[in-house]
Amino acid sequence: MKTTYNLGIDANQVKFRVTVGTTATAYTSVYLAKMGGQQTKIAESGYDSGNISHKDLGEAAGLRNHYLAILTNLDLTNIDPSLWEGQIENLDISYELAGGFGGTQIFKQDKDDMKVLPGGKIVVTKPIELI
């Protein structure tokens, strides 16, 4: 599902935060991608919770026409395999953006953002277009 965040053209500082609700082991990395260009890693979590506390993204006007690409890798192997399906159904990832024209907005992962791999691994990729 296409997700967009309205930045406006101001000099406001835009911030973001990622919160991962799971009992799985999680790791999150955030990339800023220019339209048709390269990606730069701008933040990452530790190798446990997947959470990223409030981080500055930059000035709103300079971020227009970019994408945030947020990747969360989850490892369910520390949980009994009979519980994996419930963990997948109850996964709750929040992506918060603030400081732009859109104010504070919280986005959630969508079903089409998630790829379940064999062996108890899940990859969630959330692209957010900055307009």
N, C-alpha and C positions, 0 to 999 in steps of 0.2 A: 504494500500500500504506500502511495506517495505521501510523504510527510514534509511540510514546509513550515518555516518560521520566518515571520516578517521582521526584518531588522530596522527598516527605515533608513534614513540617510544622515542621521545624527552622529555626533562624536561619542555617544554613550558607549560604555564598556559592557560587552556582552559576556555573560558567565554561563557555565553549564555544570551539571552534576549528573552522575549516574548512580542509581541505587539498584542492587540486584537482590531480590528476595528469593533465596533458595537455601537448601541445606547441602547442596553440591559444592564442590570446590570450583571457584570461578575466577576468571582473569578477564579484564576488560582493557582494550586499547582504543584510543580515539585518534582519528586522523582528520586533518583538514585537507580537502581536495579542491583544487581549482578546476573550474569547468574545462574539460579537455586537457588537463595538465596533471602534474605530479601530486602525490599525496605526501603529507608531512605528519609524522606522529607528534601529537601535541600533549598527550597525557596517557598514563596507564595506571592500572591498579596494582596492588600486590597480588600474589598468587594464592589468595585465599577467598576473600569475599566478593571480588569483582567491583566493589564500590569505588567511586571517584568522588571526593568531596568537591565543593565549589572551586572551580578553576576559571581564570580569566581566559576568554577566547580571543578578545581583541576589540577594536573599535568597530561599531556597527557598519559605518559606511565602507570600511575597507574589507568587510567580509561578504558583501553582497555578491551574488552569483557564485558562491562556493557551496560545497557540501561538507557536512560532518558525516563521517563514516565511523560508526561505533560498532566494534566487534567484541562480543562476549563469548568466551569459550567456557563451557561447563563440563565437569567431569563427575559423573555419578558413581564411579567405581568405589567410592568410600561408603556407599549406601547399599543395602540389600537389594539385589536385582528385582525382587518382587515388588519393590516400592518405586521403581524407576518411572513407570507410567504415571503414577500420581504426582511425582515430582515434576514431570514434563507438563502435565495439565495445570499445576498450581504455580508454575514459574511466573514471577512478577518482576519485570524490569521497568524502571522509571527513568526517563530521560528528561531532565529539567533544563530549560533555557530561560534566561532572564536578561533584561537590559535593553532589548530591542523594542521596536514599535509594538510588537505583539505582547509586550509585558511578560509576566512569568507564565510559562506554559509547561505542562507536564505531558509527555507522550509516553505511550506504553508500547511494548513489543507487539507486533501483529503475527498472526499464524504464518504468513508468508515470509516473515523475517527469520524464521527458525528452520534449521536443518538438523534432524536427528540422525546421528551416525551410529554405526554398529559399535558395540562394546561400551555403551554408557556414555557416549560423548554427544554434546549438543553445541552447535555454533549458531549464535544469534547475530545477524548483521542488520543494523538499523541505519539507513541513510536518511539524513535530514537536509533538505535543500534550504539554503539561507537566501531569502529574497529581500 
